[in-house]
Amino acid sequence: MDTLNVIIIDDERRVRNSLRQALEECGGVNVIAEADTIESARQTLASHPEADGIFLDIQLPGGTGFDLVPEVPDMKKVVFVTAYDQYAIRAFEVNALDYIMKPAAPERLEQSLRRLRQNKEEQKNNTPDDSTSPEQNTPHTKLSAAKTLTLTDQLLLKFGTKSRFIPLNNLVFVRSADNYTELHVEDGSIALMRKTLEEWAESLPPSIFLRLHRSTLVNKHFVEELVAESAGKYCIRLTGVAELFPISRSYTTAVREALQ
């Protein structure tokens, strides 16, 4: 069994000591560094890019675990360890490798360690080349089709080399791009994710995100105008977006009713 090199980031020494002991008792784990603030965490992450896993608390002096997301190139290495069962938990399930509620139960730690080992093995077997495909630049979602998000949830999206948590209510529209989808955010930034529009249609709250046709979902809170065209055809104009979005005839009635 390969040894996992992990980092613990938590502001409480007692919690760090307890987690270190629990991880070592699981076997095959080497805690290579610890940090207790946002600033020390940034330094630690920069100093240990070889880490196979990061056990990360949410509430930290100087900020939150969210603030460290841009410092972590592979969110499959992150296990959130938190005492707060709040809306962000669902974002963790979607985008991070795992989350554990404090106090960490041994069986949950074992489960997270198995996932970390699987990720390490996948990384080892992944042969890089000089070309970069969209898949290499976009995070894979673990979002279950049975889970419907709410506007208080957040998505972890990757924009170029940086990742950010985006509140769901800042998502303007989602559009198909072959086997990927483009996620357009209120500030104009665009993320590309390896996820179909059908999966988004099942995950996003249907009372908020309207299906215009087979390739587009829009956030109705950004709908500025319903534009009537000839022969009963309609388009939608979104706030801050130049293009018009046509509505398929099969979705026209539902869209008009949702906007009333």
C-alpha positions in Angstrom: 0.0 0.0 0.0 1.4 3.4 -1.1 2.0 5.9 1.7 -0.1 9.0 1.4 1.6 12.3 2.2 -1.1 14.6 3.7 -1.4 18.1 5.1 -3.7 19.1 8.0 -5.1 22.7 8.0 -7.1 23.5 11.2 -6.8 26.4 13.6 -7.2 24.2 16.7 -4.1 22.4 17.9 -6.3 19.8 19.7 -8.1 19.0 16.5 -4.9 18.8 14.5 -3.4 16.4 17.1 -6.5 14.2 17.2 -6.8 14.1 13.4 -3.0 13.3 13.0 -3.3 10.4 15.5 -6.5 9.1 13.8 -4.9 9.2 10.3 -1.7 7.5 11.5 -3.8 4.8 13.2 -5.4 4.1 9.8 -2.0 3.2 8.4 -0.2 4.2 5.3 -0.4 7.9 6.0 2.4 10.4 6.6 1.4 13.9 7.9 4.1 16.0 6.2 2.9 19.5 7.4 0.3 21.4 9.4 -1.1 24.9 9.3 -3.5 26.9 11.5 -4.2 30.2 9.6 -4.9 31.2 6.0 -1.5 32.7 5.6 0.4 29.7 7.0 -1.8 27.4 4.9 -0.9 29.3 1.7 2.8 28.9 2.6 2.4 25.3 3.5 0.6 24.4 0.3 3.2 26.2 -1.8 6.0 24.4 0.0 4.4 20.9 -0.4 3.0 20.5 -3.9 3.8 16.8 -3.6 1.0 16.4 -1.0 -1.4 13.6 -1.9 -4.2 14.9 0.4 -5.2 18.0 2.2 -7.5 17.8 5.2 -9.0 21.3 5.3 -11.1 23.1 8.0 -13.6 25.8 6.9 -13.3 28.4 9.6 -9.7 29.7 9.8 -8.1 32.9 11.2 -7.7 35.3 8.3 -10.5 33.8 6.2 -12.1 30.4 5.3 -11.1 27.3 3.5 -12.8 28.7 0.4 -10.1 31.3 0.2 -7.5 28.5 -0.3 -9.2 27.0 -3.4 -7.1 29.0 -5.9 -3.9 27.5 -4.2 -5.0 24.0 -4.9 -4.7 22.9 -8.5 -6.4 19.5 -7.9 -9.5 19.6 -5.7 -9.5 15.8 -5.7 -6.9 16.1 -3.0 -9.1 18.1 -0.7 -11.1 16.6 2.2 -13.1 19.3 4.1 -13.2 18.6 7.8 -15.9 20.7 9.3 -18.2 21.2 12.3 -20.7 23.2 10.2 -23.4 21.3 8.3 -24.3 24.3 6.2 -25.2 24.9 2.5 -21.5 24.8 1.5 -21.4 21.1 2.3 -23.2 20.4 -0.9 -20.6 22.4 -2.8 -18.0 20.2 -1.2 -19.7 17.0 -2.3 -19.9 18.3 -5.8 -16.4 19.6 -6.2 -14.0 18.4 -3.5 -13.0 14.8 -3.0 -14.9 14.4 0.2 -16.1 16.1 3.4 -16.1 14.8 7.0 -18.0 16.2 9.9 -16.1 16.7 13.2 -15.3 14.7 15.1 -13.9 12.5 12.3 -15.1 8.9 12.6 -12.5 6.3 11.7 -14.7 4.7 9.0 -15.1 8.1 7.3 -11.4 8.7 7.4 -10.8 5.3 5.9 -13.3 6.1 3.1 -11.6 9.4 2.4 -8.1 7.7 2.4 -9.3 5.1 -0.1 -10.5 7.9 -2.4 -7.2 9.8 -2.0 -5.3 6.6 -3.0 -7.5 6.1 -6.0 -6.9 9.7 -7.1 -3.1 9.2 -6.6 -3.2 6.1 -8.7 -5.2 7.8 -11.4 -2.6 10.7 -11.4 0.2 8.2 -11.6 -1.3 6.4 -14.6 -2.2 9.7 -16.4 0.5 10.3 -19.0 0.8 14.0 -19.8 1.6 15.4 -23.2 2.3 18.8 -24.7 -1.3 19.3 -25.7 -4.0 20.4 -23.3 -7.6 19.2 -23.8 -10.6 20.9 -22.3 -11.0 17.9 -20.0 -7.5 18.5 -18.5 -8.5 22.1 -17.7 -12.0 21.4 -16.2 -13.0 19.8 -12.9 -15.2 16.7 -13.0 -18.3 17.1 -11.0 -19.5 14.4 -8.6 -23.0 15.9 -8.5 -25.7 13.3 -8.2 -28.6 13.6 -10.6 -30.9 13.1 -7.7 -29.5 16.2 -5.9 -31.3 19.4 -6.8 -29.3 22.5 -5.9 -30.7 25.6 -4.4 -29.7 29.3 -4.8 -27.8 29.2 -1.6 -25.4 26.5 -2.9 -22.1 27.2 -4.5 -20.2 25.7 -7.4 -16.5 25.3 -7.6 -15.6 26.4 -11.1 -12.2 26.6 -12.9 -11.4 29.7 -14.9 -8.1 29.1 -16.7 -5.7 28.1 -14.0 -7.7 29.5 -11.1 -10.7 28.0 -9.3 -13.4 30.0 -7.5 -16.5 29.2 -5.6 -19.4 30.8 -7.5 -22.8 31.3 -5.8 -25.5 29.5 -7.9 -27.5 32.7 -8.1 -24.6 34.4 -10.0 -24.8 31.8 -12.8 -26.5 33.6 -15.7 -26.8 30.7 -18.2 -25.5 27.3 -19.1 -24.9 26.3 -22.8 -23.9 23.0 -24.4 -20.5 22.8 -26.0 -20.2 19.2 -27.5 -19.6 16.9 -24.5 -19.0 19.9 -22.2 -21.0 22.9 -21.0 -20.1 26.5 -20.8 -21.1 28.2 -17.5 -21.5 32.0 -17.9 -21.2 34.0 -14.7 -22.6 37.4 -13.9 -19.1 39.0 -14.0 -18.7 37.9 -17.6 -16.3 35.0 -16.8 -16.9 31.6 -18.5 -16.1 28.2 -17.1 -16.0 24.9 -19.1 -17.1 21.7 -17.4 -17.3 18.1 -18.5 -20.9 17.7 -17.8 -23.9 17.5 -20.1 -26.8 20.0 -20.2 -29.1 17.1 -19.3 -27.2 16.6 -16.1 -27.5 20.3 -15.3 -31.2 20.3 -16.1 -31.6 17.6 -13.4 -29.4 19.4 -10.9 -30.3 23.1 -11.2 -33.5 24.3 -9.5 -36.2 24.1 -12.2 -38.1 27.0 -10.7 -35.1 29.2 -11.4 -33.3 27.8 -14.4 -35.5 27.7 -17.5 -34.9 25.3 -20.4 -35.1 27.3 -23.7 -34.2 24.4 -26.0 -31.9 21.4 -26.0 -28.7 23.4 -25.7 -29.5 26.3 -23.2 -30.6 26.9 -19.6 -31.0 30.4 -18.3 -31.4 31.9 -14.9 -34.8 33.6 -14.9 -33.6 36.3 -12.5 -31.5 37.6 -15.4 -34.3 37.7 -17.9 -34.7 41.3 -19.0 -37.2 40.8 -21.8 -39.3 38.3 -23.6 -39.0 39.2 -27.3 -41.9 38.2 -29.7 -40.8 37.4 -33.2 -42.8 36.4 -36.3 -45.0 33.3 -36.5 -45.3 32.9 -32.7 -41.5 32.5 -32.1 -39.9 34.1 -29.0 -36.4 35.0 -27.8 -35.1 36.0 -24.4 -32.8 38.9 -23.7 -30.6 38.5 -20.6 -29.3 41.4 -18.5 -25.7 42.2 -19.5 -25.6 39.7 -22.4 -25.6 41.0 -26.0 -27.0 38.0 -27.8 -30.7 37.0 -27.9 -31.6 33.4 -26.9 -34.2 31.7 -29.1 -36.9 29.6 -27.4 -37.8 26.3 -28.9 -41.5 25.9 -29.7 -41.7 22.9 -27.4 -40.5 25.0 -24.4 -42.3 28.3 -25.2 -45.4 27.7 -23.1 -43.5 26.6 -20.0 -41.1 29.5 -20.3 -43.8 32.1 -20.7 -45.7 30.7 -17.7 -42.6 30.7 -15.6 -41.9 34.4 -16.4 -45.4 35.6 -15.6 
